[in-house]
Amino acid sequence: MDELLPPNLIKLRHVAKDITDQVLAPEAQKVDENAQWPSHAFEALAQADLMGLHVPKRLGGHEQGLLALAAIIETLAQGCSSSALCYAMHCVGSAVIASKATRYQQDKYLVPIADNRHITTLALSEAGTGAHFYLPQTQLSRVDGHFDIHGTKQFVTNGGHADSYVISTQVSGQTSGGGDFNCLMVDHDTPGIRWLPDWRGFGMRGNSSRGMQLDQVQVPTNNLLGEEGDQIWYVFEVITPYFLTAMAATYTGLALASLNQTIDQISHRTYSHAGNGLADQDVIQYRVAQMKIAVDRCRALLYRAAYLVDQGHPEALTQIMMAKAESADTAVYVTNEAMSCCGGRAYQDNDAQARRLRDARAAHVMSPTTDLLKLWIGRQALGMPLL
Ligand SMILES: Cc1cc2nc3c(=O)[nH]c(=O)nc-3n(C[C@H](O)[C@H](O)[C@H](O)COP(=O)(O)OP(=O)(O)OC[C@H]3O[C@@H](n4cnc5c(N)ncnc54)[C@H](O)[C@@H]3O)c2cc1C
């Protein structure tokens, strides 16, 4: 896709490719086997000055948009999807902070992020509302010049490793889910945070996507991002486009890596009895064509959608929803096909192909889930309200 990217993004993508080949890919199997959070990936990304991708230039960052996010995450995911997802959540979190940061929030969070010494992440999801991530039940009360936060987040990627957490809560004083919410910053060492058991996921095993209990956690009122009840703006202007692009890029990169490895393995598989190879079989050629079409369709949707969001195009949100839904279908389809085409060896070895099959499954259940996205895309096409 370099043909569609401006020179500065091609450069950034090459930096990401070096990290992918030299740091992420060699460690990916270990990350998966040991469910190990990829600190090595963050060290390499920090060394390459990539932590402030969405931070404004005047604060030391790259001030990049969604096309850059798509290109970098898609590249990283080809080496290690867990590492790509962990970095993706940092990028989405930093974009949320940057969108309306006060001077205090710029100094406290964005400058250290741009200086490659601060990791942030997004903690929205809760057990009570599940896939409906835009309906937090975590409570917020305003007490003597600070906020008290009480509730439990689930599946917090980078949980226990990030320096700060962008969390969602109800607006202060609200007791039951009315749909309004706030975003605010919680620092990792704030008293009252308790981490629930270690992440032992079926896939994305390096993610450390843990539960986070917030028991009367006190944060200063200047940790509030934007205004109380700013949820429509945050959900549609920042969280949804950045999050969907990051997810779509992760699963597109994973599918592309799976396709490439499948082609390589098929090309090297020969038969002694017939003197030919697996690549000579018509059915295999057909299956590779189907996989390649699916991956290329997915990449085209992703890059076009990211470009349209960066341009502020009115169709952008629908396109980015489609890109994420398509990336989930494609990642699951391609990794499944890869396991068949690569035969018993892929099954026996439980190596990169099998790992990607397990990692791909997370795509459907990560919010906004494929079911919800398809409902929203259909409703929008029918001229109905999304929610
Ligand atoms: C690897 C991983 C990393 C994650 N990282 C983060 C993170 O960093 N931050 C964060 O906030 N969250 C994160 N999540 C959480 C994620 O975004 C979802 O919120 C969560 O997976 C939803 O799971 P659930 O079991 O609560 O789903 P449920 O709500 O129980 O849904 C189960 C299924 O039913 C479907 N469904 C539910 N309601 C409807 C409906 N009305 N119509 C149609 N279908 C419906 C859903 O699509 C889903 O497929 C992560 C999840 C995973 C697996």
The ligand as a Gaussian input file, in Angstrom:
#p B3LYP/6-31G(d) Opt

LIG

0 1
 C       -8.373000      -9.360000      23.611000
 C       -9.328000      -8.317000      24.102000
 C       -8.858000      -7.046000      24.397000
 C       -9.726000      -6.052000      24.865000
 N       -9.215000      -4.828000      25.182000
 C      -10.043000      -3.868000      25.681000
 C       -9.545000      -2.606000      26.108000
 O       -8.340000      -2.335000      26.023000
 N      -10.396000      -1.702000      26.627000
 C      -11.721000      -1.973000      26.748000
 O      -12.454000      -1.096000      27.208000
 N      -12.233000      -3.152000      26.369000
 C      -11.429000      -4.111000      25.845000
 N      -11.944000      -5.331000      25.479000
 C      -13.371000      -5.575000      25.676000
 C      -14.130000      -5.614000      24.379000
 O      -13.988000      -4.388000      23.684000
 C      -15.620000      -5.933000      24.594000
 O      -16.208000      -4.942000      25.378000
 C      -15.812000      -7.246000      25.264000
 O      -15.027000      -8.226000      24.591000
 C      -17.276000      -7.642000      25.216000
 O      -17.343000      -8.900000      25.849000
 P      -18.626000      -9.408000      26.657000
 O      -18.312000     -10.806000      27.058000
 O      -18.964000      -8.511000      27.750000
 O      -19.721000      -9.389000      25.485000
 P      -21.302000      -9.541000      25.575000
 O      -21.918000      -8.196000      25.782000
 O      -21.658000     -10.625000      26.525000
 O      -21.664000      -9.994000      24.075000
 C      -21.562000     -11.367000      23.635000
 C      -21.869000     -11.420000      22.139000
 O      -23.211000     -11.012000      21.923000
 C      -23.272000      -9.973000      20.955000
 N      -24.302000      -8.976000      21.339000
 C      -24.480000      -8.419000      22.560000
 N      -25.526000      -7.558000      22.521000
 C      -25.977000      -7.565000      21.253000
 C      -27.028000      -6.869000      20.580000
 N      -27.790000      -5.962000      21.187000
 N      -27.217000      -7.128000      19.269000
 C      -26.440000      -8.017000      18.615000
 N      -25.446000      -8.703000      19.195000
 C      -25.206000      -8.465000      20.495000
 C      -21.906000      -9.307000      20.962000
 O      -21.631000      -8.777000      19.694000
 C      -20.969000     -10.469000      21.309000
 O      -20.558000     -11.138000      20.139000
 C      -11.096000      -6.349000      25.019000
 C      -11.573000      -7.637000      24.716000
 C      -10.708000      -8.602000      24.270000
 C      -11.243000      -9.980000      23.970000

